[in-house]
Amino acid sequence: MSTASYQVPAQAHQVELEIKRSKFLTFAAPAVNRQEADDFIRSLRGQHPQANHVCCAYIAGAPNTTIRSMSDDGEPSGTAGMPMLKVLEYSGYGDIVVAVVRYFGGTKLGTGGLQRAYSDAVSLVLTDLPIKLKVARTTLQLTYDYSYDGSISRLLERYDVEGIVPNYAQQVTLMLAIASNELSTFKTEATNITAGNIQVLLPDAD
């Protein structure tokens, strides 16, 4: 898994572009996995049953993920999906799906014209797309005696953690997600303040 942080859509966004009376409705939305991307595209096709084409591209994960796809949806091969995906790759965004709903206006654009139209449509929707920074995280499970609970709580306040789920039994067990780039330092500090009396597990590790 990549430890880098990267920009992702904060919410869905839509723009409209008209070229020679053809309307290109472009949508961008978050997609953390292939299922979310496919569901979004399927939803748009359901909302626009009269559209001539619903072309799409997505990068479902970090910008360097291999989970990416594209579709020309009936447009000449290579004129829609690939130009759209290229714009996404150049943007550096991750967790993103884009779809262009085309209503044909009666004038053919030609191969080059289509490539430019779909590229421009995606570039336009990305221009004002609300974005946020996604921090790559690692899931941790901490187990320690009650006597260290205060020290561990104060330690966690100094780190980028979220989703803390405690379980109080014979010992304290915490599940949490920490920023991956802070993992090594946190493990060292947690070990030091408990004199080694803490178990740090990575449940998601192979």
N, C-alpha and C positions, 0 to 999 in steps of 0.2 A: 504493500500500500504506500502511496506517495505521502510524504510528511509535509508537503508544501500546502500552504493556504492558497485559496483561489477564489475568484469572483463568480457568483451564481445569481440567477434572477431572484429578486426579492418577492416578486409576484408576477402574475400574467400581464401581458401588454399587447396591444393591438394597434396597427396602423393600416392605412389604405393608400394604394398607389394606382393611378390610372395611366395606361399607356395605349394610345391608339384605340380608345374606347373599351379596351379590356381592363377589367378591374382585378387588382391583385390585393386581396385582404390578407395581411400577414399577422400571424400570431406567434408570440414567444411565451414560454412558461417554464417553470422549474420541472426537472425530471431527474430524480436521483437514481433511477434504474430503468431498465428496458420496459418493464410493465407500465410504469407511469407515463413514459413517452408514448407507447402504443395506445394506451387508454385515451390520452389527450388527442391524438390524431384521429382515433375512432370517433370520439365525441364530436370533433369538428366536421367529420364526414356526415355524421348524423344531423348536424345543424344546417348543413349546406348540401342537401341532396340534389339540388339543381346545378351545382357548380360543375364546370367542365373538368377541372382537375383540382386535387388537393395534394400538393407536393410537400415533401417534408424532409427534415434532417434532424439528427439529434446526437448529442454527446452526453450519455447517461453515466455521469461520474466525473472524476477529475479530468482536466483537459488532456492528460496523456493516456486516458483509458482506451482500451480497445473496444469498449461497448459503444459503438457508434453505428449509425445507419442512415440511409437516404432513400428516397423514392421519387421517380419522375412521374408516377401516376398517369401514364398515358401520353405525356409530352415526349418529343423525340429524345432518344437515349442521350444522357449526358447534358441536357439543356436546363435541367431544373435541380434535381437532387444534389448532384456534384457541386455546382456553383454555390448552392445554399450551404452545403457542408464546409466548403472551403472558407466561406465567410465566418462560419462558426469557429473553425480551427484557427483562423487568423485573429479572432477576437480574444482568445485566451480564456473564454468563459468555460465553466463546467456545469454539470447538472442542468442542461438546457435542451429544450426541444423547440423547433420552429416549424411552422406550417404555412404554406401560401395557398390560399383558396383563390382559384382563377375563374372568373366569369368572362368567357370569350366575347370580344366586342365586334367580331366580324372581319378584322384585318389581321392577317398572319404576320408574325414578327420575324420569322426566319430563325435559323439556328443561333446566330450571333445575337440577335435581338432578344431571344428568349433567355439566353445565358445572362445577358446584362440585366434584363428585367427581374429575374429571380435573385440575382446577386444584389441588385439595388433594393429590392423589397426587403431582404433580410438585413442589409446594412441600415435601412431606414428604421426597422423595428428595434434594432439594437441601439440606435442613437439615443433614444430617451428611455431605454429599458431600466426600470428601477433595479439596482443591484446591491448585493451585500457580500461581505467577506465570509467565506466558509472556512472554518478552522478544522484541519484534519485531527481526528481524535482517536485515542486508544482507550478501550474499556479496561478498567482495573477492578480487581476485587481485593480489598484489604481486610485482614483479620488480625485482631489484637485484643489485649486485655483491657478491661474497663479503666484501669488506672492511667491509660494513655489517651483516653478519649478527648480530654481537653486539649492536649498537645497536638493531636492529629487534627482536630477541628480548627485550631489556630493556624496550623500549617496549610490546610486546604484553602484558607482565606487568601493566601498569598499566591495561589495558582489559578490558572484558567481551567476550572472544572465545572461540569454541569451534570444534571441527572443523578444526583446523589440519592441512593436508596439504602437506608440503614436497616440492619436486622440485629436485634438485641437478644442474644441467647446466652450460652455459657461465656461466649466472647462477643465482641462487637464485630460485625461484618458490614462493610460498606461496598456497594457497587457504584461506580462513577465513571464518567468519561472525561479524560484529561487531554489537553492539547498535546499532540504527539511530540512536539519539539520540547516539551517540558518534562517528559516522562523520566528520562535518565536522572535529572537533577532531583526530581521529586522522590524517586526511589531511594536515592542516597540520603536525602534529608530525613525521610521517614524511618529509614534504618537507623540513622544516628540518634534521633530523639527517642527511639524506643530501645536503644542498646541492642538492636537486632531482634527484638521480640515482636516482630510483625511479619505476617505472610503477605506477600504481594504477588497476585496471580494475574495473568492475562488470559481471561476465558476465551477470547476470540483467536488466540494464537494457535497455529497448527501444531 
